[in-house]
Amino acid sequence: MDKEKKGQIINQFRLKENDSGSVEVQVAVLTERINQLTEHLKLYPQDRHSRHALHGVIGRRRRFLRYLNRTAPERHHSLIARLGLRE
């Protein structure tokens, strides 16, 4: 992911000015990375290293979402809707 794309995601999902580490931002960045790895694996289905990386990123996003659901369920539901994830 290039710097410009990551900056756009951060600007879209941040909670306040200079926010680059909130759970919403991290989940959005991980979701973009998951989408990129998924597209890569469609082209190269036998790339085991990328598949392993994809599983790690999915697990990290799942943990962030579980934390957000536990601490702030309304923010969790709005983030899920904004990202178009199913849960």
C-alpha positions, 0 to 999 in steps of 0.5 A: 500500500502506498503512502497516499492511499494510507493517508486517505484511509487515515483521513477518512477514519480518524476520530480527531486531528492527528489521529493515526492509531485509533482502532478504527484507523487500524482496522481500516488499514488492515482491511485495505491490506486484506483486500490487496492480499486477496487480489494477489492470491487470486493471481497467484493461488499457490503463494503460500507466504502471502497466504500465511501473511493474509491469515495473520492480518485477518487475525489481527483485524479480528482481535481489534474488532473484538476489542472495539465491540467489547469497549464501544459497541456503537463504534464497532457497528458503525465501523462495520457498516462503513467498511462493508464487513459482515459480522 
